[in-house]
């Protein structure tokens, strides 16, 4: 897929050309006019003036806008949170400082409403995220370019600018203009909670950026926000050109400011704000962390609004409910553990009794075996005795028959 390159506006081209012509005219005047006979002196003056003029040009140069649209809107787009529109930009330098975002659109103002903007790197990692008031940047029912300043967000290579309109038909509505005459090769749909982008085929979102090449820079990005019962802790990543950096954080409430302690741990700079400092606030608070190294300073502005405090209160209530559930579960677990111990003790006793019963059964089995052997012996003896008795009876019967025979013979002999 071919990618459209960001183009510079004609105003900047013209400005750069006029400066270049003026610069050449000055050099020509110095080299060939009054000082024409003193060429070496002219060269020396030119060597001195060149850095001065270049420095003055860089200081006075306005931010360079990057744009893909042609300036004319054909239709408008909006969507519900967490859906947003993203435009991928290719800066003219490898390191680019984004100083502002331009959004062409309008709002239907009904009440106070916030929208969100993001700057993401080429891998869709969030570099900068801010929640902003729609009424502060957009005019009611008036199509115009809204400029959103950024605190010097530095990117390396391609980057994405994402806008989330937070559409609400019953409340304030933000609509972003779309250009149908530009090929939408660098416009995407994005989800705030996902690190992926979907192709968009319905025009080019009229979102532009302003920026400049970053030379010696300090890059400061919000890394994480953690909430506990006692405090709100924010951590930051800081990239600096050297090793020395001065990091500060100021809590601003209306016209009052208070310095916050910044500690460095695990390669991150962390600021911890006690909830006691925020719970009684009647005005919006801001945390302003800053990092200064060499001649460059990076600053972030993080709003600590009522929604964050209400979220903390919700989390605190949820934490209390979960703690009660944990305590209840702990009591149930303790009761179950006691019951399990009792059952284990009963099981142990049953095991001991079972072993005793098994011993008794084994002993009874041995006794039965002995009784069986004795019974078998007694059976053999009884059988033997029965056989012997029968044999004796037979013998006696035989002997009883024989004398009777002899007696009859004798009687016969006496009769004769």
Buried (B, 14 or more C-beta within 10 A) or exposed (E): EEEBEBEEBEEBEEBBEEBEEEBEEEBEEBBEEEBEEEEEEBEEBBEEBEEEBEEEBEEEEEBBBBBBBEEEBEEBBBBEBEBBBBBBBBBEBEBBBBBBBBBBBBBBBEEEBBBBBBBBBEEBEBBBBBBBBBBEBBEEEEEEEBEBEBBBBBBBEBBBBBBBBBBBEEBBBBBBBBBBEBEBBBBBBBBBEEEEBEEBEEBBBBBBBBBBBBEEBBBBBBBEEEBEEEBBBBBBBBBBBEEEBEBBBBBBBEEEEEEBEBEEEEEBBBBBBEBEBBEEBEEEBBBBBBBBBEEBBBBBBBBBBEEBBEEBEEBBEEBEEEEEEEEEEEEEEEEEEEEEEEEEEEEEEEEEEEEEEEEEEEEEEEEEEEEEEEEEEEEEEEEEEEEEEEEEEEEEEEEEEEEEEEEEEEEEEEEE
